[in-house]
Amino acid sequence: MIGHDVADSIERRSGVSLWRQIADRILQSIAAGDFAENAALPPEVALAERYGVNRHTVRSAISALVQEGVLRAEQGRGTFVLSRKRLSYPIGARTRFSAGLQGQTSERHIVLLASSVEPASQRVAEGLGLARGAEVIRLETRGEADGRPVSRAAGWFDARRFAGIDKAMAQTGSITASLARFGIDDYLRQSTVLSARHADAADLADLDLQPGAIVLVTVAVNVTPDGQPIQFSESRFPAERVELKLSAL
């Protein structure tokens, strides 16, 4: 059952469409365990009354969640919950994509979407300890679990030290395995900055999201055990599918 407290947070002048707000409240209720997997959602008329909107607005919210794979609609029977819990992705001293989701999914891999050589921006240069404008290799990747996109990341590496890391990534499908080819058998998370925002056009396309969806953003620096910066990254996770679990760095 959807609790009455969540409805109070629906805001008509927030800049976020009403149907998206309702979809997000339903997601929050599912993530909180208010619904078991395959449980029926309340009827549209009940949800419309609950949120103080018309049935069309509720129908738009439900339609979006059906497209996102959270709900299942059955003609004549109603709407049912498909996904009850979000994946828990740990952020700690050794943050690794596949290991972090182990035990929660049966299949995990990273796809290299694009790579390029570019001059380091100020923030990338500071993160990697380079001069601004120094050449860096940028890798655009998408993390997938059980066939669904769960992360979208950009990672930057010193082009002089890691020449060819794009080819290694294309072959291995793993940042860790790619770094091992350069003699780096272990690395640590030096820092992580967390934020959240609405998904932009690239997020919507690459993460298969609907307009108005929220992404969790991490900006991180990875270093060798002796403290040498090796990777600066920015990752986006769909909040409807992933929660970030912080541990001591």
C-alpha positions as CSV (number, residue, x, y, z in Angstrom):
1,M,0.0,0.0,0.0
2,I,1.3,3.5,-0.9
3,G,1.6,5.5,2.3
4,H,-0.1,8.9,2.6
5,D,3.1,10.7,3.5
6,V,4.6,10.3,0.0
7,A,1.6,12.0,-1.7
8,D,2.2,15.1,0.3
9,S,5.4,15.7,-1.7
10,I,3.6,16.1,-5.0
11,E,4.3,19.7,-6.1
12,R,2.5,21.4,-8.9
13,R,5.0,24.2,-9.4
14,S,8.2,22.1,-9.0
15,G,9.1,22.1,-12.7
16,V,8.7,18.3,-12.8
17,S,5.6,17.0,-14.6
18,L,2.9,15.5,-12.3
19,W,3.0,12.1,-14.0
20,R,6.8,11.9,-13.4
21,Q,6.4,12.8,-9.7
22,I,3.7,10.1,-9.3
23,A,5.9,7.6,-11.1
24,D,8.7,8.4,-8.7
25,R,6.5,8.0,-5.7
26,I,5.4,4.6,-6.9
27,L,9.0,3.7,-7.4
28,Q,9.9,4.8,-3.9
29,S,7.1,2.7,-2.5
30,I,8.3,-0.4,-4.4
31,A,11.9,0.2,-3.3
32,A,10.7,0.6,0.3
33,G,9.1,-2.9,0.2
34,D,5.5,-1.7,0.2
35,F,4.8,-4.1,-2.6
36,A,5.9,-7.7,-3.1
37,E,7.0,-8.8,-6.5
38,N,3.9,-9.5,-8.7
39,A,1.6,-7.6,-6.3
40,A,-1.2,-5.6,-7.8
41,L,-1.0,-1.9,-7.9
42,P,-4.1,0.0,-6.7
43,P,-6.6,0.9,-9.4
44,E,-6.1,4.1,-11.5
45,V,-9.1,5.7,-9.9
46,A,-7.8,5.1,-6.4
47,L,-4.3,6.5,-7.3
48,A,-5.9,9.5,-9.0
49,E,-7.9,10.2,-5.8
50,R,-4.8,9.6,-3.7
51,Y,-2.7,12.1,-5.6
52,G,-5.4,14.6,-6.5
53,V,-4.9,14.3,-10.2
54,N,-7.0,12.9,-13.1
55,R,-6.8,9.3,-14.3
56,H,-4.9,10.4,-17.5
57,T,-2.0,11.7,-15.4
58,V,-1.9,8.4,-13.4
59,R,-2.1,6.4,-16.6
60,S,0.9,8.3,-18.0
61,A,2.9,7.5,-14.9
62,I,2.0,3.8,-15.0
63,S,2.7,3.7,-18.8
64,A,6.2,5.1,-18.2
65,L,6.9,2.5,-15.4
66,V,5.7,-0.3,-17.7
67,Q,8.1,0.9,-20.4
68,E,10.9,1.0,-17.8
69,G,10.2,-2.6,-16.9
70,V,9.0,-1.9,-13.3
71,L,5.4,-2.7,-13.8
72,R,3.4,-5.2,-16.0
73,A,0.0,-4.3,-17.3
74,E,-2.5,-7.0,-18.1
75,Q,-5.7,-6.2,-20.0
76,G,-8.7,-6.7,-17.8
77,R,-6.7,-7.7,-14.7
78,G,-4.7,-4.6,-13.7
79,T,-1.1,-3.6,-13.2
80,F,1.5,-5.6,-11.3
81,V,4.9,-5.0,-9.8
82,L,7.7,-6.7,-11.7
83,S,10.7,-5.3,-9.9
84,R,10.6,-5.0,-6.1
85,K,14.1,-3.9,-5.1
86,R,16.8,-1.8,-6.6
87,L,20.3,-3.1,-7.1
88,S,22.7,-2.0,-4.3
89,Y,26.0,-0.7,-5.7
90,P,28.8,-0.3,-3.1
91,I,31.1,2.7,-3.1
92,G,34.2,1.9,-1.1
93,A,38.0,1.6,-1.1
94,R,37.8,-0.9,-4.0
95,T,34.9,-0.1,-6.1
96,R,34.5,-2.6,-9.0
97,F,31.4,-2.9,-11.2
98,S,31.1,-6.7,-11.6
99,A,32.2,-7.5,-8.0
100,G,29.8,-4.8,-6.6
101,L,26.8,-6.5,-8.2
102,Q,27.8,-10.1,-7.6
103,G,25.1,-12.1,-5.9
104,Q,22.4,-9.6,-7.1
105,T,22.5,-10.4,-10.8
106,S,23.4,-13.4,-12.8
107,E,25.2,-11.6,-15.6
108,R,27.2,-8.4,-15.6
109,H,29.5,-6.7,-18.2
110,I,30.7,-3.3,-19.4
111,V,30.3,-2.2,-23.0
112,L,32.7,0.3,-24.5
113,L,30.5,2.9,-26.4
114,A,33.2,5.3,-27.6
115,S,36.8,6.5,-27.0
116,S,38.7,9.6,-27.9
117,V,41.9,11.5,-27.2
118,E,41.2,15.0,-26.0
119,P,42.9,17.8,-24.0
120,A,42.3,17.5,-20.2
121,S,39.8,20.0,-18.8
122,Q,40.6,21.7,-15.5
123,R,38.8,19.2,-13.4
124,V,40.2,16.2,-15.2
125,A,43.7,17.6,-15.0
126,E,43.4,18.3,-11.3
127,G,42.0,14.8,-10.7
128,L,44.9,13.1,-12.6
129,G,47.6,15.5,-11.5
130,L,48.3,16.7,-15.0
131,A,48.7,20.1,-16.6
132,R,45.5,21.5,-18.1
133,G,45.3,20.6,-21.8
134,A,47.5,17.5,-21.5
135,E,46.3,14.7,-23.7
136,V,44.0,12.2,-22.0
137,I,42.1,9.2,-23.3
138,R,38.4,9.3,-22.7
139,L,36.4,6.1,-22.5
140,E,32.6,6.1,-22.6
141,T,31.1,2.9,-21.2
142,R,27.8,1.4,-20.2
143,G,27.4,-1.1,-17.4
144,E,24.7,-3.8,-18.0
145,A,23.3,-6.3,-15.6
146,D,21.0,-9.1,-16.7
147,G,20.5,-7.3,-20.0
148,R,19.5,-3.9,-18.5
149,P,21.7,-0.8,-18.5
150,V,22.5,0.2,-14.9
151,S,25.3,2.7,-15.3
152,R,26.8,5.1,-17.9
153,A,30.3,6.4,-17.3
154,A,33.1,8.5,-18.7
155,G,36.6,7.7,-17.6
156,W,39.8,9.7,-18.4
157,F,43.4,8.3,-18.4
158,D,46.8,9.9,-19.0
159,A,47.3,9.3,-22.7
160,R,51.1,9.0,-22.3
161,R,50.9,6.3,-19.6
162,F,47.9,4.4,-20.9
163,A,48.2,4.6,-24.7
164,G,46.1,1.7,-26.0
165,I,43.8,1.4,-23.0
166,D,40.8,1.9,-25.4
167,K,41.8,-1.3,-27.3
168,A,42.3,-3.2,-24.0
169,M,38.9,-2.1,-22.8
170,A,37.3,-3.2,-26.1
171,Q,38.9,-6.6,-25.7
172,T,38.4,-7.2,-22.0
173,G,35.2,-5.4,-21.2
174,S,36.7,-4.5,-17.8
175,I,38.6,-1.4,-16.5
176,T,40.3,-3.6,-13.9
177,A,41.6,-6.1,-16.6
178,S,42.6,-3.2,-18.9
179,L,44.6,-1.6,-16.2
180,A,46.3,-4.9,-15.4
181,R,47.8,-4.8,-18.9
182,F,49.7,-1.7,-17.8
183,G,51.1,-3.4,-14.7
184,I,48.4,-2.1,-12.3
185,D,47.2,-5.1,-10.4
186,D,45.3,-3.1,-7.7
187,Y,43.9,0.4,-7.3
188,L,42.0,2.3,-4.7
189,R,39.2,4.9,-4.6
190,Q,40.8,8.1,-3.4
191,S,37.6,10.2,-3.4
192,T,34.0,10.1,-4.5
193,V,31.6,13.1,-4.8
194,L,27.9,12.2,-5.0
195,S,25.0,14.2,-6.5
196,A,21.7,13.7,-8.3
197,R,20.0,15.3,-11.2
198,H,17.4,14.8,-13.9
199,A,18.6,12.6,-16.7
200,D,19.8,14.5,-19.8
201,A,19.2,13.4,-23.4
202,A,22.2,11.1,-23.5
203,D,21.2,9.5,-20.2
204,L,17.7,8.9,-21.5
205,A,19.0,7.2,-24.6
206,D,21.9,5.2,-23.1
207,L,20.1,4.1,-19.9
208,D,16.7,3.5,-21.5
209,L,14.9,6.0,-19.3
210,Q,11.8,8.2,-19.6
211,P,11.9,12.0,-19.5
212,G,12.0,13.3,-15.9
213,A,13.9,10.3,-14.5
214,I,16.6,10.9,-11.9
215,V,20.2,9.8,-12.2
216,L,22.7,9.4,-9.3
217,V,26.1,10.9,-10.3
218,T,29.5,9.9,-8.9
219,V,32.7,11.9,-9.7
220,A,35.6,9.8,-8.6
221,V,39.4,9.5,-8.6
222,N,41.1,6.1,-8.5
223,V,44.8,5.8,-7.5
224,T,47.5,3.2,-7.2
225,P,48.2,1.8,-3.7
226,D,51.1,4.3,-3.5
227,G,48.8,7.2,-4.3
228,Q,49.4,7.9,-8.0
229,P,46.2,9.1,-9.8
230,I,45.3,6.8,-12.7
231,Q,41.6,7.4,-13.5
232,F,39.2,10.3,-13.2
233,S,35.6,9.3,-13.8
234,E,32.0,10.5,-13.9
235,S,29.3,7.8,-13.6
236,R,25.5,8.0,-13.8
237,F,23.2,5.4,-12.3
238,P,19.4,5.3,-12.8
239,A,17.9,6.0,-9.4
240,E,14.9,3.7,-10.2
241,R,17.2,0.7,-10.6
242,V,20.3,1.4,-8.4
243,E,21.0,2.7,-4.9
244,L,24.5,3.7,-3.9
245,K,25.8,2.2,-0.7
246,L,28.7,4.1,0.9
247,S,31.4,2.5,3.0
248,A,34.6,3.9,4.4
249,L,37.2,4.8,1.8
